[in-house]
Amino acid sequence: MPRMKTKASAKKRFTFTGTGKIKRKHAYHSHILTKKETCQKRNLDHTALVSRDDEKRVKRMLLA
């Protein structure tokens, strides 16, 4: 049976922290930035953690 491949889309979007949590980027920070407030853009620039409910699904995509 062939090996299970990691999902390429998940590989590009998520990274693990040192403690095993999963980091993600915020949405709405790639284009059409002129109409967004500076404060909003600054807050979207930071990374966030994947929610506890989605962690199992993301781990299965990354560690397949």
PQR file with spaces between the fields and no chain letter, atoms N, CA, C, O and H, PARSE charges and radii, in Angstrom:
ATOM       1  N    MET     1       0.850   -1.191    0.000 -0.4000 1.5000
ATOM       2  CA   MET     1       0.000    0.000    0.000 -0.0000 2.0000
ATOM       3  C    MET     1       0.888    1.244    0.000  0.5500 1.7000
ATOM       4  O    MET     1       1.870    1.282    0.742 -0.5500 1.4000
ATOM       5  N    PRO     2       0.575    2.272   -0.813 -0.5600 1.5000
ATOM       6  CA   PRO     2       1.430    3.458   -0.877  0.2800 2.0000
ATOM       7  C    PRO     2       1.341    4.270    0.410  0.5500 1.7000
ATOM       8  O    PRO     2       0.376    4.189    1.170 -0.5500 1.4000
ATOM       9  N    ARG     3       2.387    5.051    0.614 -0.4000 1.5000
ATOM      10  CA   ARG     3       2.420    5.848    1.842 -0.0000 2.0000
ATOM      11  C    ARG     3       1.397    6.975    1.773  0.5500 1.7000
ATOM      12  O    ARG     3       1.025    7.422    0.688 -0.5500 1.4000
ATOM      13  H    ARG     3       3.171    5.117   -0.003  0.4000 1.0000
ATOM      14  N    MET     4       0.945    7.430    2.942 -0.4000 1.5000
ATOM      15  CA   MET     4      -0.005    8.537    3.017 -0.0000 2.0000
ATOM      16  C    MET     4       0.763    9.848    2.845  0.5500 1.7000
ATOM      17  O    MET     4       1.752   10.082    3.539 -0.5500 1.4000
ATOM      18  H    MET     4       1.247    7.067    3.824  0.4000 1.0000
ATOM      19  N    LYS     5       0.320   10.691    1.937 -0.4000 1.5000
ATOM      20  CA   LYS     5       1.008   11.946    1.686 -0.0000 2.0000
ATOM      21  C    LYS     5       0.419   13.061    2.547  0.5500 1.7000
ATOM      22  O    LYS     5      -0.775   13.073    2.847 -0.5500 1.4000
ATOM      23  H    LYS     5      -0.484   10.501    1.372  0.4000 1.0000
ATOM      24  N    THR     6       1.275   13.988    2.934 -0.4000 1.5000
ATOM      25  CA   THR     6       0.831   15.196    3.621 -0.0000 2.0000
ATOM      26  C    THR     6       0.089   16.081    2.624  0.5500 1.7000
ATOM      27  O    THR     6       0.482   16.168    1.461 -0.5500 1.4000
ATOM      28  H    THR     6       2.245   13.979    2.691  0.4000 1.0000
ATOM      29  N    LYS     7      -0.978   16.737    3.070 -0.4000 1.5000
ATOM      30  CA   LYS     7      -1.713   17.651    2.199 -0.0000 2.0000
ATOM      31  C    LYS     7      -0.842   18.871    1.920  0.5500 1.7000
ATOM      32  O    LYS     7      -0.421   19.557    2.852 -0.5500 1.4000
ATOM      33  H    LYS     7      -1.297   16.666    4.015  0.4000 1.0000
ATOM      34  N    ALA     8      -0.571   19.144    0.663 -0.4000 1.5000
ATOM      35  CA   ALA     8       0.315   20.243    0.296 -0.0000 2.0000
ATOM      36  C    ALA     8      -0.261   21.588    0.708  0.5500 1.7000
ATOM      37  O    ALA     8       0.488   22.488    1.089 -0.5500 1.4000
ATOM      38  H    ALA     8      -0.912   18.587   -0.094  0.4000 1.0000
ATOM      39  N    SER     9      -1.576   21.741    0.638 -0.4000 1.5000
ATOM      40  CA   SER     9      -2.187   23.013    1.019 -0.0000 2.0000
ATOM      41  C    SER     9      -2.006   23.278    2.518  0.5500 1.7000
ATOM      42  O    SER     9      -1.753   24.411    2.925 -0.5500 1.4000
ATOM      43  H    SER     9      -2.184   21.010    0.329  0.4000 1.0000
ATOM      44  N    ALA    10      -2.137   22.236    3.329 -0.4000 1.5000
ATOM      45  CA   ALA    10      -1.953   22.391    4.775 -0.0000 2.0000
ATOM      46  C    ALA    10      -0.490   22.644    5.115  0.5500 1.7000
ATOM      47  O    ALA    10      -0.181   23.396    6.040 -0.5500 1.4000
ATOM      48  H    ALA    10      -2.343   21.315    2.999  0.4000 1.0000
ATOM      49  N    LYS    11       0.405   22.016    4.368 -0.4000 1.5000
ATOM      50  CA   LYS    11       1.839   22.182    4.605 -0.0000 2.0000
ATOM      51  C    LYS    11       2.252   23.643    4.423  0.5500 1.7000
ATOM      52  O    LYS    11       3.133   24.137    5.127 -0.5500 1.4000
ATOM      53  H    LYS    11       0.154   21.406    3.616  0.4000 1.0000
ATOM      54  N    LYS    12       1.608   24.330    3.472 -0.4000 1.5000
ATOM      55  CA   LYS    12       1.939   25.722    3.204 -0.0000 2.0000
ATOM      56  C    LYS    12       1.314   26.673    4.214  0.5500 1.7000
ATOM      57  O    LYS    12       1.821   27.777    4.412 -0.5500 1.4000
ATOM      58  H    LYS    12       0.893   23.928    2.901  0.4000 1.0000
ATOM      59  N    ARG    13       0.215   26.265    4.863 -0.4000 1.5000
ATOM      60  CA   ARG    13      -0.540   27.193    5.701 -0.0000 2.0000
ATOM      61  C    ARG    13      -0.254   27.101    7.189  0.5500 1.7000
ATOM      62  O    ARG    13      -0.429   28.088    7.905 -0.5500 1.4000
ATOM      63  H    ARG    13      -0.197   25.368    4.703  0.4000 1.0000
ATOM      64  N    PHE    14       0.179   25.950    7.675 -0.4000 1.5000
ATOM      65  CA   PHE    14       0.315   25.746    9.113 -0.0000 2.0000
ATOM      66  C    PHE    14       1.739   25.371    9.490  0.5500 1.7000
ATOM      67  O    PHE    14       2.457   24.744    8.712 -0.5500 1.4000
ATOM      68  H    PHE    14       0.321   25.149    7.093  0.4000 1.0000
ATOM      69  N    THR    15       2.143   25.771   10.716 -0.4000 1.5000
ATOM      70  CA   THR    15       3.425   25.357   11.284 -0.0000 2.0000
ATOM      71  C    THR    15       3.204   24.976   12.739  0.5500 1.7000
ATOM      72  O    THR    15       2.274   25.458   13.386 -0.5500 1.4000
ATOM      73  H    THR    15       1.560   26.281   11.348  0.4000 1.0000
ATOM      74  N    PHE    16       4.062   24.114   13.241 -0.4000 1.5000
ATOM      75  CA   PHE    16       3.981   23.696   14.634 -0.0000 2.0000
ATOM      76  C    PHE    16       4.828   24.602   15.504  0.5500 1.7000
ATOM      77  O    PHE    16       5.886   25.070   15.082 -0.5500 1.4000
ATOM      78  H    PHE    16       4.817   23.722   12.715  0.4000 1.0000
ATOM      79  N    THR    17       4.360   24.851   16.724 -0.4000 1.5000
ATOM      80  CA   THR    17       5.163   25.559   17.715 -0.0000 2.0000
ATOM      81  C    THR    17       6.038   24.532   18.430  0.5500 1.7000
ATOM      82  O    THR    17       5.929   23.333   18.173 -0.5500 1.4000
ATOM      83  H    THR    17       3.500   24.471   17.066  0.4000 1.0000
ATOM      84  N    GLY    18       6.890   24.996   19.311 -0.4000 1.5000
ATOM      85  CA   GLY    18       7.760   24.100   20.053 -0.0000 2.0000
ATOM      86  C    GLY    18       7.005   23.185   20.991  0.5500 1.7000
ATOM      87  O    GLY    18       7.473   22.089   21.299 -0.5500 1.4000
ATOM      88  H    GLY    18       6.979   25.970   19.520  0.4000 1.0000
ATOM      89  N    THR    19       5.833   23.622   21.454 -0.4000 1.5000
ATOM      90  CA   THR    19       5.052   22.816   22.388 -0.0000 2.0000
ATOM      91  C    THR    19       4.029   21.929   21.691  0.5500 1.7000
ATOM      92  O    THR    19       3.283   21.206   22.353 -0.5500 1.4000
ATOM      93  H    THR    19       5.453   24.513   21.203  0.4000 1.0000
ATOM      94  N    GLY    20       3.985   21.977   20.340 -0.4000 1.5000
ATOM      95  CA   GLY    20       3.085   21.096   19.604 -0.0000 2.0000
ATOM      96  C    GLY    20       1.775   21.722   19.177  0.5500 1.7000
ATOM      97  O    GLY    20       0.947   21.056   18.557 -0.5500 1.4000
ATOM      98  H    GLY    20       4.590   22.564   19.802  0.4000 1.0000
ATOM      99  N    LYS    21       1.571   22.994   19.498 -0.4000 1.5000
ATOM     100  CA   LYS    21       0.372   23.668   19.016 -0.0000 2.0000
ATOM     101  C    LYS    21       0.576   24.037   17.551  0.5500 1.7000
ATOM     102  O    LYS    21       1.695   23.972   17.043 -0.5500 1.4000
ATOM     103  H    LYS    21       2.244   23.535   20.001  0.4000 1.0000
ATOM     104  N    ILE    22      -0.505   24.426   16.870 -0.4000 1.5000
ATOM     105  CA   ILE    22      -0.426   24.719   15.449 -0.0000 2.0000
ATOM     106  C    ILE    22      -0.701   26.195   15.216  0.5500 1.7000
ATOM     107  O    ILE    22      -1.722   26.729   15.647 -0.5500 1.4000
ATOM     108  H    ILE    22      -1.414   24.479   17.283  0.4000 1.0000
ATOM     109  N    LYS    23       0.240   26.852   14.518 -0.4000 1.5000
ATOM     110  CA   LYS    23       0.110   28.264   14.208 -0.0000 2.0000
ATOM     111  C    LYS    23      -0.536   28.435   12.842  0.5500 1.7000
ATOM     112  O    LYS    23      -0.380   27.599   11.952 -0.5500 1.4000
ATOM     113  H    LYS    23       1.070   26.419   14.167  0.4000 1.0000
ATOM     114  N    ARG    24      -1.271   29.549   12.694 -0.4000 1.5000
ATOM     115  CA   ARG    24      -1.902   29.883   11.427 -0.0000 2.0000
ATOM     116  C    ARG    24      -1.836   31.393   11.234  0.5500 1.7000
ATOM     117  O    ARG    24      -1.569   32.143   12.173 -0.5500 1.4000
ATOM     118  H    ARG    24      -1.398   30.229   13.417  0.4000 1.0000
ATOM     119  N    LYS    25      -2.082   31.822   10.005 -0.4000 1.5000
ATOM     120  CA   LYS    25      -2.152   33.250    9.715 -0.0000 2.0000
ATOM     121  C    LYS    25      -3.604   33.686    9.669  0.5500 1.7000
ATOM     122  O    LYS    25      -4.506   32.868    9.484 -0.5500 1.4000
ATOM     123  H    LYS    25      -2.299   31.213    9.242  0.4000 1.0000
ATOM     124  N    HIS    26      -3.821   34.982    9.839 -0.4000 1.5000
ATOM     125  CA   HIS    26      -5.167   35.535    9.742 -0.0000 2.0000
ATOM     126  C    HIS    26      -5.563   35.704    8.276  0.5500 1.7000
ATOM     127  O    HIS    26      -4.707   35.908    7.415 -0.5500 1.4000
ATOM     128  H    HIS    26      -3.088   35.646    9.989  0.4000 1.0000
ATOM     129  N    ALA    27      -6.836   35.621    8.003 -0.4000 1.5000
ATOM     130  CA   ALA    27      -7.359   35.890    6.668 -0.0000 2.0000
ATOM     131  C    ALA    27      -7.521   37.396    6.479  0.5500 1.7000
ATOM     132  O    ALA    27      -7.342   38.170    7.419 -0.5500 1.4000
ATOM     133  H    ALA    27      -7.532   35.455    8.702  0.4000 1.0000
ATOM     134  N    TYR    28      -7.858   37.800    5.268 -0.4000 1.5000
ATOM     135  CA   TYR    28      -8.156   39.202    4.912 -0.0000 2.0000
ATOM     136  C    TYR    28      -6.937   40.113    5.011  0.5500 1.7000
ATOM     137  O    TYR    28      -7.086   41.307    5.267 -0.5500 1.4000
ATOM     138  H    TYR    28      -8.003   37.171    4.505  0.4000 1.0000
ATOM     139  N    HIS    29      -5.738   39.577    4.814 -0.4000 1.5000
ATOM     140  CA   HIS    29      -4.554   40.431    4.885 -0.0000 2.0000
ATOM     141  C    HIS    29      -3.695   40.291    3.630  0.5500 1.7000
ATOM     142  O    HIS    29      -2.492   40.552    3.669 -0.5500 1.4000
ATOM     143  H    HIS    29      -5.617   38.606    4.607  0.4000 1.0000
ATOM     144  N    SER    30      -4.307   39.880    2.518 -0.4000 1.5000
ATOM     145  CA   SER    30      -3.505   39.663    1.316 -0.0000 2.0000
ATOM     146  C    SER    30      -3.739   40.719    0.236  0.5500 1.7000
ATOM     147  O    SER    30      -2.796   41.082   -0.468 -0.5500 1.4000
ATOM     148  H    SER    30      -5.284   39.669    2.486  0.4000 1.0000
ATOM     149  N    HIS    31      -4.939   41.211    0.087 -0.4000 1.5000
ATOM     150  CA   HIS    31      -5.200   42.228   -0.931 -0.0000 2.0000
ATOM     151  C    HIS    31      -6.395   43.071   -0.511  0.5500 1.7000
ATOM     152  O    HIS    31      -7.046   42.790    0.495 -0.5500 1.4000
ATOM     153  H    HIS    31      -5.705   40.917    0.659  0.4000 1.0000
ATOM     154  N    ILE    32      -6.675   44.112   -1.296 -0.4000 1.5000
ATOM     155  CA   ILE    32      -7.702   45.130   -0.997 -0.0000 2.0000
ATOM     156  C    ILE    32      -7.446   45.717    0.397  0.5500 1.7000
ATOM     157  O    ILE    32      -8.328   45.740    1.255 -0.5500 1.4000
ATOM     158  H    ILE    32      -6.146   44.340   -2.114  0.4000 1.0000
ATOM     159  N    LEU    33      -6.214   46.186    0.592 -0.4000 1.5000
ATOM     160  CA   LEU    33      -5.833   46.693    1.908 -0.0000 2.0000
ATOM     161  C    LEU    33      -6.065   48.198    2.044  0.5500 1.7000
ATOM     162  O    LEU    33      -5.970   48.730    3.150 -0.5500 1.4000
ATOM     163  H    LEU    33      -5.497   46.167   -0.104  0.4000 1.0000
ATOM     164  N    THR    34      -6.365   48.890    0.956 -0.4000 1.5000
ATOM     165  CA   THR    34      -6.504   50.347    1.035 -0.0000 2.0000
ATOM     166  C    THR    34      -7.743   50.760    1.800  0.5500 1.7000
ATOM     167  O    THR    34      -7.749   51.805    2.451 -0.5500 1.4000
ATOM     168  H    THR    34      -6.442   48.458    0.057  0.4000 1.0000
ATOM     169  N    LYS    35      -8.794   49.957    1.734 -0.4000 1.5000
ATOM     170  CA   LYS    35     -10.032   50.333    2.428 -0.0000 2.0000
ATOM     171  C    LYS    35     -10.077   49.857    3.874  0.5500 1.7000
ATOM     172  O    LYS    35     -11.022   50.178    4.595 -0.5500 1.4000
ATOM     173  H    LYS    35      -8.790   49.108    1.205  0.4000 1.0000
ATOM     174  N    LYS    36      -9.078   49.101    4.310 -0.4000 1.5000
ATOM     175  CA   LYS    36      -9.054   48.611    5.685 -0.0000 2.0000
ATOM     176  C    LYS    36      -8.284   49.574    6.563  0.5500 1.7000
ATOM     177  O    LYS    36      -7.313   50.194    6.131 -0.5500 1.4000
ATOM     178  H    LYS    36      -8.311   48.840    3.724  0.4000 1.0000
ATOM     179  N    GLU    37      -8.732   49.690    7.800 -0.4000 1.5000
ATOM     180  CA   GLU    37      -8.084   50.584    8.751 -0.0000 2.0000
ATOM     181  C    GLU    37      -6.691   50.055    9.104  0.5500 1.7000
ATOM     182  O    GLU    37      -6.433   48.853    9.054 -0.5500 1.4000
ATOM     183  H    GLU    37      -9.522   49.186    8.150  0.4000 1.0000
ATOM     184  N    THR    38      -5.809   50.980    9.457 -0.4000 1.5000
ATOM     185  CA   THR    38      -4.446   50.608    9.831 -0.0000 2.0000
ATOM     186  C    THR    38      -4.441   49.684   11.034  0.5500 1.7000
ATOM     187  O    THR    38      -3.649   48.744   11.103 -0.5500 1.4000
ATOM     188  H    THR    38      -6.019   51.957    9.497  0.4000 1.0000
ATOM     189  N    CYS    39      -5.326   49.953   11.976 -0.4000 1.5000
ATOM     190  CA   CYS    39      -5.420   49.125   13.187 -0.0000 2.0000
ATOM     191  C    CYS    39      -5.827   47.698   12.831  0.5500 1.7000
ATOM     192  O    CYS    39      -5.288   46.738   13.382 -0.5500 1.4000
ATOM     193  H    CYS    39      -5.970   50.716   11.919  0.4000 1.0000
ATOM     194  N    GLN    40      -6.770   47.561   11.916 -0.4000 1.5000
ATOM     195  CA   GLN    40      -7.217   46.230   11.504 -0.0000 2.0000
ATOM     196  C    GLN    40      -6.086   45.478   10.822  0.5500 1.7000
ATOM     197  O    GLN    40      -5.872   44.299   11.102 -0.5500 1.4000
ATOM     198  H    GLN    40      -7.207   48.341   11.468  0.4000 1.0000
ATOM     199  N    LYS    41      -5.359   46.144    9.929 -0.4000 1.5000
ATOM     200  CA   LYS    41      -4.259   45.498    9.219 -0.0000 2.0000
ATOM     201  C    LYS    41      -3.156   45.080   10.178  0.5500 1.7000
ATOM     202  O    LYS    41      -2.547   44.022   10.014 -0.5500 1.4000
ATOM     203  H    LYS    41      -5.533   47.103    9.702  0.4000 1.0000
ATOM     204  N    ARG    42      -2.904   45.906   11.171 -0.4000 1.5000
ATOM     205  CA   ARG    42      -1.874   45.586   12.160 -0.0000 2.0000
ATOM     206  C    ARG    42      -2.277   44.361   12.975  0.5500 1.7000
ATOM     207  O    ARG    42      -1.433   43.513   13.263 -0.5500 1.4000
ATOM     208  H    ARG    42      -3.399   46.765   11.304  0.4000 1.0000
ATOM     209  N    ASN    43      -3.534   44.252   13.345 -0.4000 1.5000
ATOM     210  CA   ASN    43      -3.998   43.106   14.120 -0.0000 2.0000
ATOM     211  C    ASN    43      -4.000   41.826   13.285  0.5500 1.7000
ATOM     212  O    ASN    43      -3.756   40.744   13.818 -0.5500 1.4000
ATOM     213  H    ASN    43      -4.220   44.941   13.111  0.4000 1.0000
ATOM     214  N    LEU    44      -4.268   41.935   11.998 -0.4000 1.5000
ATOM     215  CA   LEU    44      -4.276   40.760   11.130 -0.0000 2.0000
ATOM     216  C    LEU    44      -2.869   40.262   10.819  0.5500 1.7000
ATOM     217  O    LEU    44      -2.697   39.139   10.344 -0.5500 1.4000
ATOM     218  H    LEU    44      -4.466   42.815   11.565  0.4000 1.0000
ATOM     219  N    ASP    45      -1.863   41.094   11.084 -0.4000 1.5000
ATOM     220  CA   ASP    45      -0.483   40.742   10.757 -0.0000 2.0000
ATOM     221  C    ASP    45       0.078   39.671   11.680  0.5500 1.7000
ATOM     222  O    ASP    45       0.985   38.933   11.295 -0.5500 1.4000
ATOM     223  H    ASP    45      -2.003   42.006   11.469  0.4000 1.0000
ATOM     224  N    HIS    46      -0.458   39.579   12.902 -0.4000 1.5000
ATOM     225  CA   HIS    46       0.061   38.616   13.878 -0.0000 2.0000
ATOM     226  C    HIS    46      -0.434   37.211   13.556  0.5500 1.7000
ATOM     227  O    HIS    46      -1.475   37.028   12.925 -0.5500 1.4000
ATOM     228  H    HIS    46      -1.195   40.178   13.215  0.4000 1.0000
ATOM     229  N    THR    47       0.337   36.222   14.006 -0.4000 1.5000
ATOM     230  CA   THR    47      -0.114   34.839   13.837 -0.0000 2.0000
ATOM     231  C    THR    47      -1.057   34.472   14.969  0.5500 1.7000
ATOM     232  O    THR    47      -1.065   35.114   16.020 -0.5500 1.4000
ATOM     233  H    THR    47       1.183   36.370   14.519  0.4000 1.0000
ATOM     234  N    ALA    48      -1.845   33.443   14.748 -0.4000 1.5000
ATOM     235  CA   ALA    48      -2.786   32.953   15.752 -0.0000 2.0000
ATOM     236  C    ALA    48      -2.629   31.452   15.865  0.5500 1.7000
ATOM     237  O    ALA    48      -1.930   30.830   15.065 -0.5500 1.4000
ATOM     238  H    ALA    48      -1.839   32.922   13.895  0.4000 1.0000
ATOM     239  N    LEU    49      -3.276   30.876   16.852 -0.4000 1.5000
ATOM     240  CA   LEU    49      -3.252   29.427   17.022 -0.0000 2.0000
ATOM     241  C    LEU    49      -4.545   28.837   16.473  0.5500 1.7000
ATOM     242  O    LEU    49      -5.606   29.458   16.530 -0.5500 1.4000
ATOM     243  H    LEU    49      -3.844   31.381   17.501  0.4000 1.0000
ATOM     244  N    VAL    50      -4.433   27.643   15.949 -0.4000 1.5000
ATOM     245  CA   VAL    50      -5.609   26.930   15.458 -0.0000 2.0000
ATOM     246  C    VAL    50      -6.475   26.580   16.653  0.5500 1.7000
ATOM     247  O    VAL    50      -5.957   26.192   17.700 -0.5500 1.4000
ATOM     248  H    VAL    50      -3.571   27.138   15.903  0.4000 1.0000
ATOM     249  N    SER    51      -7.785   26.712   16.513 -0.4000 1.5000
ATOM     250  CA   SER    51      -8.678   26.444   17.632 -0.0000 2.0000
ATOM     251  C    SER    51      -8.643   24.964   18.014  0.5500 1.7000
ATOM     252  O    SER    51      -8.299   24.105   17.202 -0.5500 1.4000
ATOM     253  H    SER    51      -8.205   27.028   15.662  0.4000 1.0000
ATOM     254  N    ARG    52      -8.996   24.695   19.233 -0.4000 1.5000
ATOM     255  CA   ARG    52      -8.949   23.339   19.772 -0.0000 2.0000
ATOM     256  C    ARG    52      -9.853   22.393   18.990  0.5500 1.7000
ATOM     257  O    ARG    52      -9.554   21.206   18.861 -0.5500 1.4000
ATOM     258  H    ARG    52      -9.275   25.393   19.893  0.4000 1.0000
ATOM     259  N    ASP    53     -10.959   22.922   18.469 -0.4000 1.5000
ATOM     260  CA   ASP    53     -11.904   22.101   17.716 -0.0000 2.0000
ATOM     261  C    ASP    53     -11.328   21.661   16.364  0.5500 1.7000
ATOM     262  O    ASP    53     -11.650   20.576   15.880 -0.5500 1.4000
ATOM     263  H    ASP    53     -11.202   23.886   18.574  0.4000 1.0000
ATOM     264  N    ASP    54     -10.491   22.486   15.762 -0.4000 1.5000
ATOM     265  CA   ASP    54      -9.943   22.174   14.440 -0.0000 2.0000
ATOM     266  C    ASP    54      -8.583   21.489   14.496  0.5500 1.7000
ATOM     267  O    ASP    54      -8.087   21.025   13.470 -0.5500 1.4000
ATOM     268  H    ASP    54     -10.230   23.368   16.155  0.4000 1.0000
ATOM     269  N    GLU    55      -7.972   21.419   15.678 -0.4000 1.5000
ATOM     270  CA   GLU    55      -6.618   20.881   15.796 -0.0000 2.0000
ATOM     271  C    GLU    55      -6.512   19.452   15.277  0.5500 1.7000
ATOM     272  O    GLU    55      -5.558   19.126   14.571 -0.5500 1.4000
ATOM     273  H    GLU    55      -8.375   21.797   16.511  0.4000 1.0000
ATOM     274  N    LYS    56      -7.463   18.603   15.610 -0.4000 1.5000
ATOM     275  CA   LYS    56      -7.419   17.197   15.209 -0.0000 2.0000
ATOM     276  C    LYS    56      -7.445   17.070   13.681  0.5500 1.7000
ATOM     277  O    LYS    56      -6.713   16.268   13.102 -0.5500 1.4000
ATOM     278  H    LYS    56      -8.238   18.868   16.184  0.4000 1.0000
ATOM     279  N    ARG    57      -8.294   17.870   13.044 -0.4000 1.5000
ATOM     280  CA   ARG    57      -8.418   17.822   11.591 -0.0000 2.0000
ATOM     281  C    ARG    57      -7.134   18.296   10.905  0.5500 1.7000
ATOM     282  O    ARG    57      -6.696   17.700    9.921 -0.5500 1.4000
ATOM     283  H    ARG    57      -8.889   18.523   13.515  0.4000 1.0000
ATOM     284  N    VAL    58      -6.532   19.371   11.427 -0.4000 1.5000
ATOM     285  CA   VAL    58      -5.320   19.911   10.825 -0.0000 2.0000
ATOM     286  C    VAL    58      -4.154   18.945   11.035  0.5500 1.7000
ATOM     287  O    VAL    58      -3.350   18.735   10.127 -0.5500 1.4000
ATOM     288  H    VAL    58      -6.887   19.855   12.227  0.4000 1.0000
ATOM     289  N    LYS    59      -4.062   18.362   12.223 -0.4000 1.5000
ATOM     290  CA   LYS    59      -2.992   17.406   12.476 -0.0000 2.0000
ATOM     291  C    LYS    59      -3.083   16.205   11.545  0.5500 1.7000
ATOM     292  O    LYS    59      -2.061   15.690   11.092 -0.5500 1.4000
ATOM     293  H    LYS    59      -4.716   18.533   12.960  0.4000 1.0000
ATOM     294  N    ARG    60      -4.293   15.759   11.259 -0.4000 1.5000
ATOM     295  CA   ARG    60      -4.469   14.623   10.353 -0.0000 2.0000
ATOM     296  C    ARG    60      -4.021   14.990    8.932  0.5500 1.7000
ATOM     297  O    ARG    60      -3.504   14.140    8.208 -0.5500 1.4000
ATOM     298  H    ARG    60      -5.123   16.177   11.627  0.4000 1.0000
ATOM     299  N    MET    61      -4.218   16.246    8.534 -0.4000 1.5000
ATOM     300  CA   MET    61      -3.763   16.672    7.216 -0.0000 2.0000
ATOM     301  C    MET    61      -2.241   16.768    7.144  0.5500 1.7000
ATOM     302  O    MET    61      -1.641   16.488    6.106 -0.5500 1.4000
ATOM     303  H    MET    61      -4.638   16.937    9.122  0.4000 1.0000
ATOM     304  N    LEU    62      -1.621   17.166    8.258 -0.4000 1.5000
ATOM     305  CA   LEU    62      -0.170   17.378    8.266 -0.0000 2.0000
ATOM     306  C    LEU    62       0.608   16.096    8.530  0.5500 1.7000
ATOM     307  O    LEU    62       1.685   15.909    7.963 -0.5500 1.4000
ATOM     308  H    LEU    62      -2.109   17.393    9.102  0.4000 1.0000
ATOM     309  N    LEU    63       0.105   15.232    9.354 -0.4000 1.5000
ATOM     310  CA   LEU    63       0.862   14.060    9.776 -0.0000 2.0000
ATOM     311  C    LEU    63       0.405   12.778    9.095  0.5500 1.7000
ATOM     312  O    LEU    63       0.681   11.682    9.580 -0.5500 1.4000
ATOM     313  H    LEU    63      -0.770   15.384    9.815  0.4000 1.0000
ATOM     314  N    ALA    64      -0.288   12.910    7.982 -0.4000 1.5000
ATOM     315  CA   ALA    64      -0.797   11.719    7.276 -0.0000 2.0000
ATOM     316  C    ALA    64       0.334   10.904    6.679  0.5500 1.7000
ATOM     317  O    ALA    64       0.088    9.873    6.053 -0.5500 1.4000
ATOM     318  H    ALA    64      -0.512   13.801    7.587  0.4000 1.0000
